[in-house]
Amino acid sequence: MYKNGMTTAATRSLGKTVRLFHALSDETRLRLLEQLRDGEQCVCELTDTFKTGQSRLSFHLRVLKDAGLVTDRPEGRWIYYSLNRDALREVEDLVAWLKDSSSRNMPARRC
């Protein structure tokens, strides 16, 4: 563990880190995360908001869920999605660790 309980690259699964950054690398998925900041939403609401098909959104929501960034809750025939705040803190910690590591350990290099 890194200071203040932050995760280090050595203790973090490389595969999990790749899934996180892959999930964050798409504009639609970032927009979905932004939309879920206001709280849990049904996939039907998201479909209306994004003016797109449910299958397209379901694909992106699956990527976000596989990365651990969102959670889902089935209710009847609908699925409700919400942000996983713990996973977002992990992303924050990882970025802080990268930032701290690079400023501490990387002397200026000349080619």
C-alpha positions in Angstrom: 0.0 0.0 0.0 1.0 3.5 -0.8 0.9 6.3 1.8 -2.6 7.3 2.9 -3.9 3.8 1.8 -3.4 4.4 -1.9 -2.8 1.4 -4.1 0.6 1.0 -5.8 1.1 -0.5 -9.2 2.8 -3.5 -7.6 -0.3 -4.4 -5.6 -2.9 -3.5 -8.3 -3.8 -5.9 -11.0 -2.4 -4.8 -14.3 -5.5 -6.2 -16.0 -7.8 -4.2 -13.8 -5.9 -1.0 -14.5 -6.1 -1.7 -18.3 -9.9 -2.2 -18.0 -10.3 1.0 -16.0 -8.4 3.1 -18.5 -10.1 1.4 -21.5 -13.5 2.1 -20.0 -12.5 5.8 -19.5 -11.1 6.1 -23.1 -14.5 6.5 -24.8 -16.6 9.6 -25.1 -19.9 7.8 -24.7 -18.8 6.1 -21.6 -17.5 9.3 -20.1 -20.8 10.9 -20.9 -22.6 8.0 -19.2 -20.5 8.4 -16.0 -21.3 12.1 -16.1 -25.0 11.4 -16.4 -24.8 9.0 -13.4 -23.3 11.6 -11.2 -26.8 12.7 -10.4 -27.7 9.2 -9.0 -29.1 5.9 -10.1 -30.8 5.8 -13.5 -32.7 3.2 -15.4 -31.4 2.1 -18.7 -34.6 3.3 -20.2 -33.9 6.8 -18.9 -30.4 6.7 -20.3 -31.7 5.6 -23.7 -34.0 8.6 -23.8 -31.3 11.0 -22.6 -28.7 9.8 -25.2 -31.3 9.3 -28.0 -29.8 6.0 -28.9 -30.7 2.3 -28.9 -30.6 0.3 -25.7 -28.2 -2.3 -27.2 -25.6 0.4 -27.9 -25.9 1.8 -24.4 -25.9 -1.7 -22.9 -22.6 -2.4 -24.6 -21.0 0.7 -23.0 -22.6 0.1 -19.7 -21.2 -3.4 -19.7 -17.7 -2.1 -20.3 -18.1 0.3 -17.4 -19.5 -2.5 -15.2 -16.7 -4.9 -16.1 -14.2 -2.1 -15.2 -16.0 -1.8 -11.8 -16.9 1.8 -12.4 -20.7 1.3 -12.3 -23.0 -1.2 -10.5 -26.3 -2.4 -11.8 -29.5 -3.4 -10.0 -32.3 -5.3 -11.8 -35.8 -4.3 -11.0 -38.6 -6.0 -13.0 -37.7 -5.8 -16.7 -35.4 -2.8 -16.2 -31.8 -2.5 -15.0 -30.8 0.5 -12.9 -27.2 1.8 -13.0 -25.2 3.8 -10.5 -21.6 5.0 -10.0 -19.3 2.8 -7.9 -17.8 5.5 -5.7 -15.2 3.1 -4.4 -13.9 2.4 -7.9 -13.8 6.1 -8.7 -11.6 6.6 -5.5 -9.3 3.9 -6.8 -8.9 5.8 -10.1 -8.2 8.9 -8.1 -5.6 7.1 -6.0 -4.0 5.5 -9.1 -3.7 8.9 -10.8 -2.3 10.5 -7.7 0.3 7.6 -7.3 1.3 8.1 -11.0 1.6 11.8 -10.5 3.6 11.5 -7.3 5.8 8.8 -8.7 6.7 10.8 -11.8 7.5 14.0 -10.0 9.6 12.2 -7.4 11.5 9.7 -9.5 11.8 11.1 -12.9 14.8 13.4 -13.4 14.8 15.6 -16.5 16.1 13.6 -19.4 17.9 14.8 -22.5 17.8 12.8 -25.7 
